[in-house]
Amino acid sequence: MIDKVKSTLAGKQMVRKAGLASRAALSPVERIECSLDLVGFASELGVESGSMVAGFWPIRDEVDPRPLMDALAQAGCSLCLPVVMGDELEFRRLEKGAALEPAGFGSMAPGTEAEVVHPNVVLVPLSAFDRHCNRIGYGKGFYDRALSGLEKLTPLVAIGVAFAVQEVEEVPMEAHDRQLDGILTDRGLLKAGD
């Protein structure tokens, strides 16, 4: 059993490294253009007006979901951003013009005066993904724990957001890993079960 766990962890590290290397190979202009391409697929997400959508503040060379978040807000959704609180994520309502502050790992989010909310749609950052909508994050488990907790409070849709080049053949999965409902890239929406 220990050998299997070590093998899975080693496999995850290799997949994470491959996805991050592919992402890092994109030029800054390609990153911007691919991030803007996400907006063209916003309607495919099936997010209903009135939904509370958790986006994320891009770090390093991540895809930038902010244009997509703006499109969802214009379609009648409310927005929030995650804040690292110890080993957990807290989601705070994002209001237009609100001041942002550091929220952990180089991200930004509304301050403590913002309302804490429970999103029913979560846009999830990732290092790599596969055709089955399995994702691998950065190895800290923040989103695995957050999604598990939110699912106890509300019907939840979790959609990975990434560059298409971050796709890998297979993401090694463990019992605590959650398959996403979809992955949105600059090439369109991949749905679980397709």
N, C-alpha and C positions, 0 to 999 in steps of 0.2 A: 504493500500500500504506500509506503513512504517513497519507494522508487517511482511509482506512478505519479505522486504529487510533485516530486522533483522534476519529472519529465514534463508534466503539464506546465509548471512554472517556467522551465527552460524554454518550452515551446512558446509560451506567452511572451517572454522577453524577446525571442527572435521575431515574432510577428509584430510586436510593438516597434521594434527597431526598424523593420522593413517599411511599415506604414509611415513612420516618422521621417525616414530617409526619403521616401517618395514625395512626401509633402514638402520637405525642405528643398528638394530639387526644383520646385516651381519658382519661377522668377517673381519678384514683387508685382509686376504687371499681370502675370497669369493669375496670381492669387486674387487680385482685385477683380479681374474679369470673371473668374470662376465664382467668386462670392456674389457678384451682381447677377450672374446667371441663375442663382437659386430663386430669385424673385419670380422668374418666369414659370416656376413650378409650384408656386404658393397655393394655387387653387387645387392642385392634385393632393394636397395634404388632407383635405376634407375637414379642416378645422372650422368649427361652427362659430359664428359671430357670438360674442359674449363669453367665449372661452378665456380662461386665464392661462396664458402661455409663458412658460419659463424659457427665456433665451439664455445666452451666456455672452460674457465679454471675451473677445478673442485674445489669446495670449500667444506669444512667439509667432510662429508661422501658421497658426490655425486658420481655417476658413472663417470668414467674418459673417456672422449671421445677422448683423444689425440691419442691412437693407431688407432682408426677409422679415425680420421682426417688425420693421416699419410697415411693410406691406400687410402683415397680419393685423397690426394696430389700425390701419386704414380700413380694413375689412371688418372692424368692430370688436377685435379681441383686446383684452387687457394684457399688460406685460409685467413680468417680474424678472429679477436676476438673482442668482444664487450668491450667498455669502458663506465662506468657510467659518464654521463655529466649532472649534475643537476637531472632532472626527466626523462631524455632520455638516450638511448643507441646510441653510435657512433661506427661504425665498422671500424677497422683499419687493413690494409693488414698485414698478418703475413708472413715474409720472413725467410727462414732457417738461423739460426745463429743470428738473430736480437735480440738486448737487449729487455728485457721485464721489465715492471714496474707495480706497483700497479694500478689496474683499478677499484677499488671499491668493497666492500663486500668481501674482501679477495682474489679476482681474480687477474690475471696478464694479460697484453696485451702489444702490441708494444706502444712505446712512441709517442709524438706529431709529430715526424719527419716522421712517417709512413703515407702512403696514406690512406685517408678516402675513403671507398668504399661502395657500395650498393649490398649486397649479394643477389643472387637469390635462394639460399638454406640456410635455417637456422636450425641448430641443437639446440633444445630448452631444457634447463634444466627444471626440474619440481619436485614438491613434491609428487604428486599422479596423476594417470590417470585412465580412464575407457575404456571399450571395444569399445566405440564410438569415441575414440581419443580425448576426452575432457581432458584437463589438468588443474591442479591447480598449480600455482607457489608459490612464497613466500609472496604474498600479496601486493607487491608494484606496480604491473602493468607494469613494464619495458618492458617485452616482448610483452604484449598486444599492447602497444603503438608502439613499434618498428615494429612489424609485420604489423600493420595497416598502418604505414607510408611507409614501403617498398612495400606493395601491390600497392601503388599509383605510384611507380616508375618502377616496373618490375614484370613480372609473377613470383610468389613466391611459393616455396615449403617449408613448415615448418614441421619438424620432431622432435617429442619429443624423448629424449634419457634418459633412466632410467633403473633401475633394475626391473626385472619382479615382484618382491615382492612388488613393489609400486602400483600395480594395486588395485583399489577399485571397489566396486559395481557400484557406480554412482558419478560423479562429478557434483555438483550443478552449473549450468551455468547462467550467467547474459548476458544482451544484448551486452556488450562490450567484452565478452569472445569469443575467436576464437577457433573453432575446428581445431585441427591439421590435416595435410594430412596423418600422420602416426605416430606411436610410435615404436621406435626400442629398444628392450631389449635384454638381454642375451639369450632369448628364440626365438628371431626372430622379424620379422616386422609385426606389426598390421597396416592395412590400413583403413582409414576412409571409411565407406560404406561396409566393409566386414561383 
